Amino acid sequence: MLKGLCKTGNTGRAVRFLRLMESRGYEPNIVAYNTILDCLCKNGLLKEALDLFSEVKVKGIRPDIFTYTCLIHGMCFGPAGGGNKAFE
């Protein structure tokens, strides 16, 4: 469901669906978060992606190689000046 929403450009709906899952007691795994992170980064929403990444870490969910690949790609190819963020 998350992947389908992201593929059709419904980033906001995908995030809301993730929140709905959480509110109903379902603990999304790193794959679910990666789907949203990738969607956010590809749509130039780097701040939102970094906020979600922080949330993932606070929840104790272990990021994987795909997590970091999404974020680095978003930092390097995102909004102007984003490449500097990757070096931080």
Secondary structure as GFF3:
##gff-version 3
##sequence-region A 1 88
A	DSSP	alpha_helix	2	7	.	.	.	ID=ss1
A	DSSP	alpha_helix	11	23	.	.	.	ID=ss2
A	DSSP	alpha_helix	30	42	.	.	.	ID=ss3
A	DSSP	alpha_helix	46	58	.	.	.	ID=ss4
A	DSSP	alpha_helix	65	77	.	.	.	ID=ss5
A	DSSP	alpha_helix	82	87	.	.	.	ID=ss6
###
